[in-house]
């Protein structure tokens, strides 16, 4: 009785593509959940709707301070 010949068969390209696609999808879902919970403290509910107020993206408040010497220029 002969032994069956074992032949190495590489992974099929479709299976590899689905594995890579599934891994990317899993990473994107984990990243989206992490971003959601990370920015949760910056969500502000107002009567106009929902706003995302991130401190490092907002423009600093312009404070008008008087110029040295009373604010008037002298010629």
C-alpha positions in Angstrom: 0.0 0.0 0.0 1.4 3.4 -1.0 1.6 6.4 1.3 -0.3 9.5 0.1 2.1 12.1 -1.1 1.9 15.3 1.0 2.3 18.4 -1.1 2.8 21.9 0.5 0.1 24.2 -0.6 0.5 27.8 0.2 -2.3 30.0 1.5 -4.7 31.1 -1.1 -4.5 34.8 -2.0 -8.2 35.3 -1.2 -7.8 34.0 2.3 -4.8 36.2 2.9 -6.6 39.2 1.6 -9.6 38.5 3.9 -7.3 38.1 6.8 -5.6 41.4 6.2 -8.9 43.1 5.6 -10.3 41.7 8.8 -7.2 42.8 10.8 -7.5 46.3 9.4 -11.2 46.5 10.2 -10.5 45.3 13.8 -7.8 47.9 14.3 -10.1 50.7 12.9 -12.9 49.6 15.3 -10.6 49.6 18.3 -9.2 53.0 17.3 -12.6 54.5 16.8 -13.7 53.2 20.3 -10.5 54.6 21.9 -11.0 58.0 20.2 -14.7 58.1 21.3 -13.9 57.4 24.9 -10.8 59.6 24.8 -12.7 62.7 23.6 -15.8 62.0 25.7 -14.8 64.7 28.2 -14.6 67.3 25.5 -18.2 66.8 24.2 -20.4 69.8 25.1 -24.2 69.6 24.8 -25.8 73.0 24.1 -29.2 74.2 22.9 -27.6 74.6 19.4 -26.5 71.0 19.3 -23.4 68.9 20.2 -20.0 70.5 20.1 -16.5 69.1 20.4 -14.4 71.6 22.3 -10.8 70.4 22.3 -8.5 72.8 24.2 -5.4 72.4 21.9 -7.4 73.0 18.8 -9.4 76.1 19.9 -8.0 79.6 19.3 -6.7 81.3 22.4 -8.9 84.0 23.8 -7.7 87.5 22.7 -7.3 89.7 25.8 -6.8 93.3 25.2 -4.2 94.6 27.6 -3.2 98.3 27.7 0.0 99.2 26.0 2.9 100.2 28.3 2.7 103.9 29.1 -1.0 104.3 29.3 -1.8 103.1 25.7 -1.3 106.5 24.0 1.5 107.0 21.5 3.6 110.1 21.9 5.3 111.6 18.9 
